[in-house]
Amino acid sequence: MRLALARRDLATVYRRLQSAGVSQRRIAALTGQSPSEVYEILNGRQVMAYELLLRIADGLGVPRGYLGLAYDESTERALDLAVASCSVLPDEREEVRQLLSHAANVTMGAGVQEIAKWWQPVEAARTPVFTRVGLPDVVNIESITAAMRALDYQYGGGACREAIVAQVRWAQQLLAADYADEVRHRLHIALADLHNLAGWTSFDVGLYSSARCHFARALEQARHTNNPSLVANVLYRIGRLHLHQGYFRDALKFFQLGQLAAQDAGSELTVALLCANEAWAYALLGDTSQALKSIDRAQDEFTRADLLAAPAWVCFFGLADLHAMTGIVYASLPARTTAYLSAAVEHLHRALDMRCDDQSRSRAFELTALATTHLRLDDCDTGIALGNQAVALAMQLRSVRTIDRLAPLRRETDSHLERSEARELAERIDTLQAE
């Protein structure tokens, strides 16, 4: 549809509307045309009049830029896609000549005068979209998503978000291609998971509005495929976004909504994930009783979960994550008793002991929470040492969220500023947060 609009191929636009159940009479009413005019367009009549194109765009609720009636980001993307379907380069011979000349200059050591242009984008052209999509194409999207997810865990969203968003922009155009019904279903799931990851990495680098947009698209596609497990996972990630921003009650609602979907999916692991995060929200809201009930339920659900059967979007939640969440819940309870803080230390240590080197961001979170808890227990030496490890790890990651999570540790150092080591840790955190 977007390609047809970019080409002003209104016959295709109207035919696609008809295939979705919109009648000729309804199209005429929306666009201010007579039914006979709609019939003529369906039979090949070209629309050239600017005013009529405006009426059609506005009547159908289409951004004017899609029809080239206004130049915006949407117009640029649509035109790029339309051009990408064919490669007509009348000056290609000249491009070859220029590249050969440039290669000779660079190879022979001639001075390069365009260093200032290195930071600029090379091109705006988009990769051509397939006209027919098969199962191998969908498997390719799934493999790319898995690889990008691993990079996100290890290095933070800033290391891979741009590549994920670019993949989303390209992959979602496959919906306009031809494919079999079984491919259609799996393609929608793959795109939902890709949007889910795009939202997660956007959240990780502090692009909250972009994250919400990707999560909304992921939620729609997951629901379209009737995949409650993926719906629940998207709701979990939306909840985490709002928990991070301090919207604790909103986060709690997302987690509870996700539990309904997880129960529909029959996924004990997803229920455990959502209950653990619900417990964290309750703890931050000051409801100790509900927090402890939720974390107990998370542990019960986890023991009954089939970890080997978990889909890609939730299989990350293993025993280390359960211990980490349990530790964070105990550390977040409003009554900072020695018993609660000691339980937090025990669970966080267990989580760290299970972590691999490729789980750097999780290790940074757990080191931060553990350091903060040790300082609250007046175990300053251990707390400061762990705090320095957390800061060192955060410096290696491309994750705004990791730096944000240092805030409680920074506040706790204020209670120990009589020690030079605590002052130095505070300065390191301040420097990192200021960058």
C-alpha positions as CSV (number, residue, x, y, z in Angstrom):
1,M,0.0,0.0,0.0
2,R,2.8,2.4,0.9
3,L,4.5,1.7,-2.4
4,A,1.3,2.2,-4.3
5,L,0.7,5.5,-2.6
6,A,4.2,6.7,-3.3
7,R,3.6,5.9,-7.0
8,R,0.1,7.5,-6.9
9,D,-1.2,4.1,-8.2
10,L,-4.7,4.7,-6.9
11,A,-6.1,1.8,-8.7
12,T,-4.0,-0.5,-6.5
13,V,-4.9,1.5,-3.4
14,Y,-8.6,1.2,-4.1
15,R,-8.3,-2.5,-4.9
16,R,-6.4,-3.2,-1.7
17,L,-9.2,-1.3,0.2
18,Q,-11.8,-3.4,-1.5
19,S,-9.9,-6.6,-0.6
20,A,-10.1,-5.4,3.1
21,G,-13.9,-5.0,2.8
22,V,-14.2,-1.4,1.9
23,S,-16.8,-0.9,-0.8
24,Q,-16.7,1.4,-3.8
25,R,-19.5,3.4,-2.4
26,R,-17.6,3.8,0.9
27,I,-14.5,4.9,-0.9
28,A,-16.5,7.4,-2.8
29,A,-18.0,8.8,0.3
30,L,-14.7,9.1,2.1
31,T,-12.9,10.8,-0.8
32,G,-15.7,13.0,-2.0
33,Q,-15.9,11.3,-5.4
34,S,-18.9,9.8,-7.3
35,P,-19.0,6.0,-7.5
36,S,-18.5,6.3,-11.2
37,E,-15.2,8.2,-10.6
38,V,-14.0,5.4,-8.3
39,Y,-15.0,2.8,-10.9
40,E,-12.9,4.7,-13.5
41,I,-9.9,4.9,-11.3
42,L,-10.2,1.1,-10.5
43,N,-10.1,0.6,-14.3
44,G,-6.9,2.5,-14.8
45,R,-7.7,6.2,-14.9
46,Q,-4.8,8.3,-13.6
47,V,-5.4,11.0,-11.0
48,M,-3.3,14.1,-11.7
49,A,-5.3,16.9,-10.0
50,Y,-3.6,18.1,-6.9
51,E,-6.9,19.0,-5.1
52,L,-8.4,15.6,-5.8
53,L,-5.2,13.9,-4.5
54,L,-5.5,16.0,-1.3
55,R,-9.1,15.0,-0.9
56,I,-8.2,11.3,-1.3
57,A,-5.3,11.5,1.2
58,D,-7.4,13.3,3.8
59,G,-10.5,11.3,3.2
60,L,-8.6,8.0,3.6
61,G,-6.7,9.2,6.6
62,V,-3.4,8.9,4.8
63,P,-0.5,11.3,5.6
64,R,-0.1,13.6,2.6
65,G,3.5,12.8,2.5
66,Y,2.7,9.3,1.5
67,L,1.4,10.6,-1.8
68,G,4.3,13.0,-2.2
69,L,2.0,16.0,-1.4
70,A,4.2,17.1,1.5
71,Y,7.9,16.3,2.1
72,D,8.5,14.7,5.5
73,E,10.3,11.7,6.9
74,S,7.5,9.4,5.7
75,T,7.8,10.8,2.2
76,E,11.5,10.2,2.1
77,R,11.1,6.6,3.2
78,A,8.3,5.9,0.7
79,L,10.3,7.4,-2.1
80,D,13.4,5.5,-1.2
81,L,11.4,2.3,-1.2
82,A,9.8,3.1,-4.6
83,V,13.2,3.9,-6.1
84,A,14.8,0.8,-4.6
85,S,12.6,-1.5,-6.7
86,C,14.7,-0.6,-9.8
87,S,18.3,0.5,-10.3
88,V,18.5,3.2,-13.0
89,L,21.8,4.9,-12.9
90,P,22.5,6.9,-16.1
91,D,25.7,8.3,-14.5
92,E,27.0,4.9,-13.3
93,R,29.9,5.0,-15.7
94,E,31.0,8.3,-14.2
95,E,30.6,6.9,-10.7
96,V,32.9,4.0,-11.6
97,R,35.5,6.4,-13.1
98,Q,35.4,8.6,-9.9
99,L,35.8,5.6,-7.6
100,L,38.7,4.2,-9.6
101,S,40.4,7.6,-9.5
102,H,39.8,7.8,-5.7
103,A,41.0,4.3,-5.2
104,A,44.2,5.0,-7.1
105,N,44.8,8.2,-5.0
106,V,44.2,6.5,-1.7
107,T,46.3,3.4,-2.6
108,M,49.2,5.4,-3.8
109,G,49.3,7.5,-0.6
110,A,47.8,10.7,-2.0
111,G,46.4,13.0,0.7
112,V,42.7,12.4,1.6
113,Q,41.0,15.8,1.8
114,E,37.5,14.6,2.8
115,I,38.2,13.4,6.4
116,A,35.5,15.8,7.7
117,K,32.9,13.9,5.7
118,W,33.6,10.5,7.3
119,W,30.9,11.0,10.0
120,Q,28.2,11.7,7.4
121,P,25.9,9.0,6.1
122,V,27.1,7.3,3.0
123,E,23.7,6.9,1.3
124,A,20.0,7.2,1.9
125,A,19.0,4.4,-0.5
126,R,17.2,1.4,0.9
127,T,17.7,-2.3,0.2
128,P,15.1,-3.5,-2.4
129,V,12.3,-5.5,-0.9
130,F,11.5,-9.0,-2.1
131,T,8.3,-9.5,-4.1
132,R,7.8,-13.0,-2.6
133,V,8.8,-14.1,0.8
134,G,9.4,-17.7,1.9
135,L,10.2,-19.5,5.1
136,P,14.0,-19.0,4.8
137,D,13.5,-15.2,4.7
138,V,11.6,-15.4,8.0
139,V,14.2,-17.7,9.5
140,N,16.8,-15.1,8.5
141,I,14.9,-12.3,10.4
142,E,14.6,-14.6,13.5
143,S,18.4,-15.3,13.4
144,I,19.2,-11.6,13.1
145,T,16.9,-10.9,16.0
146,A,18.6,-13.6,18.1
147,A,22.1,-12.2,17.3
148,M,21.1,-8.7,18.1
149,R,19.5,-9.7,21.3
150,A,22.8,-11.3,22.4
151,L,24.7,-8.1,21.5
152,D,22.2,-6.1,23.6
153,Y,22.7,-8.4,26.6
154,Q,26.5,-8.1,26.4
155,Y,27.2,-4.6,25.3
156,G,24.0,-2.6,25.9
157,G,21.3,-1.2,23.5
158,G,23.6,1.5,22.3
159,A,25.8,-1.1,20.6
160,C,23.1,-2.5,18.3
161,R,19.9,-0.4,18.4
162,E,20.6,1.4,15.1
163,A,21.1,-1.9,13.3
164,I,17.9,-3.3,14.9
165,V,15.8,-0.2,13.9
166,A,17.2,-0.4,10.4
167,Q,16.3,-4.1,10.2
168,V,12.7,-3.3,11.4
169,R,12.3,-0.6,8.8
170,W,13.3,-3.1,6.1
171,A,11.6,-6.2,7.4
172,Q,8.2,-4.6,7.9
173,Q,8.0,-3.9,4.2
174,L,7.9,-7.6,3.6
175,L,4.3,-7.5,4.7
176,A,3.5,-6.1,1.2
177,A,5.1,-9.1,-0.5
178,D,3.4,-12.4,-1.5
179,Y,3.7,-15.4,0.8
180,A,1.9,-18.5,1.9
181,D,-0.5,-18.5,4.9
182,E,2.0,-20.5,7.1
183,V,4.7,-18.0,6.2
184,R,2.4,-15.1,7.0
185,H,1.8,-16.2,10.5
186,R,5.5,-16.7,11.3
187,L,6.4,-13.5,9.6
188,H,4.1,-11.5,11.9
189,I,5.6,-13.2,14.9
190,A,9.1,-12.5,13.7
191,L,8.3,-8.8,13.2
192,A,6.6,-8.6,16.5
193,D,9.7,-9.9,18.3
194,L,11.9,-7.6,16.2
195,H,9.8,-4.6,17.2
196,N,9.9,-5.8,20.8
197,L,13.7,-5.8,20.7
198,A,13.8,-2.4,19.0
199,G,11.6,-1.1,21.9
200,W,13.9,-2.7,24.5
201,T,17.1,-1.3,23.1
202,S,15.5,2.1,22.6
203,F,14.5,2.0,26.3
204,D,18.1,1.0,27.2
205,V,19.5,4.2,25.6
206,G,16.9,6.5,27.0
207,L,14.7,6.9,23.9
208,Y,11.4,6.3,25.7
209,S,9.0,7.7,23.1
210,S,10.6,5.5,20.4
211,A,10.5,2.6,22.8
212,R,6.7,3.0,23.3
213,C,6.1,3.2,19.6
214,H,8.0,-0.1,18.9
215,F,6.3,-1.8,21.9
216,A,2.9,-0.7,20.6
217,R,3.6,-2.2,17.2
218,A,5.0,-5.4,18.7
219,L,1.9,-5.7,20.8
220,E,-0.4,-5.3,17.8
221,Q,1.4,-7.9,15.7
222,A,1.7,-10.4,18.6
223,R,-2.0,-10.1,19.2
224,H,-2.8,-10.4,15.5
225,T,-1.1,-13.8,15.5
226,N,-2.9,-14.8,18.6
227,N,0.4,-15.4,20.5
228,P,-0.3,-14.6,24.2
229,S,3.2,-15.6,25.2
230,L,4.7,-12.8,23.1
231,V,1.9,-10.4,24.1
232,A,2.9,-11.1,27.8
233,N,6.5,-10.5,27.1
234,V,5.9,-7.2,25.4
235,L,3.7,-6.1,28.4
236,Y,6.6,-7.1,30.7
237,R,9.0,-4.9,28.8
238,I,6.5,-2.0,28.7
239,G,6.2,-2.4,32.5
240,R,9.9,-2.3,33.0
241,L,10.1,1.0,31.0
242,H,7.6,2.7,33.2
243,L,9.1,1.2,36.4
244,H,12.4,2.7,35.4
245,Q,10.8,6.1,34.9
246,G,9.2,6.0,38.3
247,Y,5.6,5.3,37.1
248,F,5.3,2.5,39.6
249,R,1.5,2.1,39.5
250,D,1.4,2.2,35.7
251,A,4.2,-0.4,35.6
252,L,2.2,-2.6,38.0
253,K,-0.8,-2.5,35.7
254,F,1.3,-3.6,32.7
255,F,2.7,-6.5,34.7
256,Q,-0.7,-7.6,35.9
257,L,-2.1,-7.3,32.3
258,G,0.9,-9.4,31.1
259,Q,0.1,-12.1,33.7
260,L,-3.4,-12.6,32.1
261,A,-1.8,-13.1,28.7
262,A,0.9,-15.4,30.2
263,Q,-1.7,-17.6,31.9
264,D,-3.6,-17.8,28.5
265,A,-0.3,-19.0,27.0
266,G,0.1,-21.6,29.7
267,S,3.7,-20.4,30.2
268,E,4.8,-20.8,33.8
269,L,8.2,-19.2,33.0
270,T,6.5,-16.0,31.7
271,V,4.2,-15.9,34.7
272,A,7.2,-16.2,37.0
273,L,8.9,-13.4,35.1
274,L,5.9,-11.1,35.5
275,C,5.2,-12.0,39.1
276,A,8.9,-11.2,40.0
277,N,8.5,-7.8,38.4
278,E,5.1,-7.3,40.0
279,A,6.9,-7.9,43.3
280,W,9.4,-5.2,42.5
281,A,6.7,-2.7,41.7
282,Y,4.9,-3.5,45.0
283,A,8.1,-3.1,46.9
284,L,8.7,0.3,45.4
285,L,5.1,1.3,46.2
286,G,5.7,0.3,49.8
287,D,3.5,-2.7,49.9
288,T,5.7,-5.3,51.6
289,S,3.0,-7.9,52.0
290,Q,2.0,-8.0,48.3
291,A,5.7,-7.8,47.3
292,L,6.5,-10.9,49.3
293,K,3.5,-12.8,48.0
294,S,4.4,-12.0,44.4
295,I,8.0,-13.1,44.7
296,D,6.9,-16.3,46.4
297,R,4.6,-17.0,43.5
298,A,7.3,-16.2,41.0
299,Q,9.5,-18.8,42.7
300,D,6.7,-21.4,42.7
301,E,5.9,-20.8,39.0
302,F,9.6,-21.0,38.1
303,T,10.0,-24.4,39.7
304,R,7.2,-25.8,37.5
305,A,8.4,-24.1,34.2
306,D,9.8,-26.0,31.3
307,L,12.9,-23.9,30.5
308,L,13.9,-25.9,27.4
309,A,10.5,-25.2,25.8
310,A,10.7,-21.4,26.3
311,P,10.4,-19.2,23.3
312,A,13.3,-16.9,22.4
313,W,11.9,-13.8,23.9
314,V,11.6,-15.2,27.4
315,C,14.3,-17.9,27.6
316,F,16.8,-15.4,29.1
317,F,14.9,-15.6,32.4
318,G,16.8,-18.3,34.2
319,L,17.7,-19.1,37.8
320,A,20.3,-16.3,37.9
321,D,17.6,-13.8,36.9
322,L,15.2,-15.2,39.5
323,H,17.8,-14.8,42.2
324,A,18.6,-11.3,41.0
325,M,15.0,-10.2,41.0
326,T,14.4,-11.7,44.4
327,G,17.4,-9.9,45.8
328,I,16.3,-6.6,44.3
329,V,12.8,-7.0,45.7
330,Y,14.2,-7.6,49.2
331,A,16.5,-4.6,48.8
332,S,13.6,-2.4,47.7
333,L,11.3,-3.2,50.6
334,P,10.4,0.0,52.6
335,A,11.5,-1.6,55.9
336,R,15.2,-1.9,55.5
337,T,15.6,-4.5,58.2
338,T,18.8,-6.5,58.6
339,A,16.9,-9.7,57.7
340,Y,15.6,-8.3,54.4
341,L,18.9,-6.7,53.4
342,S,20.8,-9.9,54.3
343,A,18.4,-11.9,52.1
344,A,19.0,-9.4,49.3
345,V,22.7,-9.9,49.6
346,E,22.4,-13.7,49.6
347,H,20.3,-13.8,46.4
348,L,22.3,-11.2,44.6
349,H,25.5,-13.0,45.3
350,R,24.0,-16.2,44.0
351,A,22.9,-14.4,40.8
352,L,26.4,-13.1,40.2
353,D,28.0,-16.5,40.8
354,M,25.8,-17.8,37.9
355,R,26.5,-15.1,35.4
356,C,28.7,-15.5,32.3
357,D,31.0,-12.9,30.8
358,D,28.5,-12.2,28.0
359,Q,25.9,-11.0,30.5
360,S,27.6,-7.8,31.3
361,R,24.6,-5.6,31.7
362,S,22.9,-8.0,34.1
363,R,26.2,-8.2,36.1
364,A,26.4,-4.4,36.2
365,F,22.8,-4.2,37.6
366,E,23.5,-6.8,40.2
367,L,26.8,-5.4,41.3
368,T,25.1,-2.0,41.7
369,A,22.3,-3.4,43.8
370,L,24.7,-5.5,45.9
371,A,27.0,-2.6,46.5
372,T,24.1,-0.4,47.6
373,T,22.8,-3.1,50.0
374,H,26.2,-3.7,51.6
375,L,26.5,0.1,52.2
376,R,23.1,0.0,53.9
377,L,24.3,-2.8,56.1
378,D,27.4,-0.6,57.0
379,D,29.7,-3.1,55.3
380,C,31.5,-0.2,53.7
381,D,34.7,-2.0,52.5
382,T,32.7,-4.5,50.5
383,G,30.1,-2.0,49.3
384,I,32.8,0.4,48.0
385,A,34.7,-2.4,46.3
386,L,31.6,-3.8,44.6
387,G,30.5,-0.2,43.7
388,N,33.8,0.4,41.9
389,Q,33.3,-2.9,40.0
390,A,29.8,-1.8,38.9
391,V,31.1,1.6,37.7
392,A,33.9,0.0,35.8
393,L,31.5,-2.3,34.1
394,A,29.0,0.5,33.4
395,M,31.8,2.4,31.6
396,Q,32.2,-0.4,29.1
397,L,28.5,-0.6,28.3
398,R,26.4,1.4,25.8
399,S,23.5,1.6,28.2
400,V,21.9,4.8,29.7
401,R,19.8,2.5,31.8
402,T,22.9,1.0,33.5
403,I,24.1,4.5,34.4
404,D,20.6,5.5,35.7
405,R,20.5,2.5,38.0
406,L,23.7,3.8,39.7
407,A,21.6,6.6,41.3
408,P,20.7,4.6,44.6
409,L,24.3,3.7,45.0
410,R,25.3,7.3,44.6
411,R,22.8,8.4,47.2
412,E,24.0,5.8,49.6
413,T,27.6,7.0,49.4
414,D,26.5,10.3,50.9
415,S,26.1,8.5,54.2
416,H,29.7,7.4,54.2
417,L,31.5,10.5,52.9
418,E,33.8,10.5,55.9
419,R,35.7,7.8,54.1
420,S,37.9,8.9,51.2
421,E,37.1,5.7,49.3
422,A,33.4,6.6,49.4
423,R,34.1,10.1,48.2
424,E,36.1,8.7,45.3
425,L,33.3,6.3,44.4
426,A,30.8,9.2,44.4
427,E,33.1,11.3,42.2
428,R,33.4,8.4,39.7
429,I,29.6,8.0,39.5
430,D,29.1,11.8,39.1
431,T,31.6,11.8,36.3
432,L,30.0,8.9,34.5
433,Q,26.5,10.4,34.9
434,A,27.7,13.8,33.6
435,E,29.1,12.3,30.3
